[in-house]
Amino acid sequence: MAVNPPRPRMPPLNALRAFEAAARHESFAKAADELGVTPAAVSHQVKALEAWLGSPLFVRHAQGLHLTEAGRSALPSFSTAFDALGLAVQELRISAPRPQVSIAALPSIAQLWLAPRLPALRSAHPALRPSIHALEEPPDFRREPFDLAIFFTRHAPPGSRAFKLCDDIIFPVCAPALARQLKTPADLASQPLLWDTTWTSDWSLWFEATDVKGPPIETGSEFSLYSMALQAAVDGAGVLMGHEALVSRALAAGLLVAPFPRRVPSGLSLSILAPDRPPAHAVEIVDWLLAQPPLPSSP
C-alpha cells in the first residue's frame, strides 16, 4: 500500500459551472450564452460530470431538457455556491482599486446615449478607464464581473440597485422633409414604419395612447439595432418610434423632428444599475452621470 496514495479528484469547476447554468435555464443554449461558450461545449462539460457521477442529471428530448431528480435536488446548493463565489470575487474587486470600470449597456444606449458622454466623463475623471460592453440583458452582478450597467428597466434586477436617470418616453420621429407630409397621426398609414426588434410593441403602445388605429408595423422595416433604425429615419426611409433618451441628440441637431406632440411613457426608466456594494471608482461614475442632464438641450 502506498504511503501517500493518490486521492480521488473533484469534478472540474467548468463542468460544475456548466451544469448549474444549464440546470437553472433548463437549456444548453441559454447556459452557453451566459457562459460565453458554445452549446456543444456546455453539453460536453455536463456529459463529463454525468460520467464522473455515474448518473444522468438531465433527460434530453426533442423539446429540450428536463432535470432528473438528482439534478433538481443538487441545483439549489450549486446556485448558492456560485452566488457566494461571485460575491467573493466582488469583494476582491472592491478591495483592489483599479482604474478600469467595466460598464454593460444595451447596444442602443451604449451607442446613442453613453458614447457621446464619454469624452466629458474622461475629462472629469482622467484616472478612470471606462470599458463598455454591449449586452441585450442586464448582467447578474452576483455572477458577472461588471461594475455598472445602463438599461431601460422597470425595477432593479436581483443583486443590484437602480439609480433612475429619466423616464423612457416614446413618440414618432422622422426626417424634416418627410414630416411635412404628416398632418395627423392617421397620415402614418401611408408611410413605412421603422421598428427595432427589441421593442416590437412600441408602435401599438403609442397608437393605443393616441386612440388611432395604426397600420401593421410589418408593412415597414425592422432592424436588429436601434442605431440602424435611427440612421434610416435620418435618411428619410420612414418614421421611427423614438425613445427620447436615444433620439434627443438627433432632434437637437435638427436631423430628426417629432411631427406630432403626443408623447407616451413606456413604463420603463433609463437607469444605472450597480451591485449592492459597488467599487469606489464605480460610485464616482454613478455620481457624475446623475449630475449630468439626461437629455441634451436644444440649440
Secondary structure, 3 states (H helix, E strand, C coil): CCCCCCCCCCCCHHHHHHHHHHHHHCCHHHHHHHHCCCHHHHHHHHHHHHHHHCCCCEEEECCEEEECHHHHHHHHHHHHHHHHHHHHHHHHHHHCCCCEEEEEECHHHHHHHHHHHHHHHHHHCCCCEEEEEECCCCCCCCCCCCCEEEEEECCCCCCEEEEEEEEEEEEEEECHHHHCCCCCHHHHHHCCEEEEHHHCCHHHHHHHHHCCCCCCHHHCEEECCHHHHHHHHHCCCCEEEEEHHHHHHHHHCCCCECCCCCCEEEEEEEEEEEECCCCHHHHHHHHHHHHCCCCCCCC
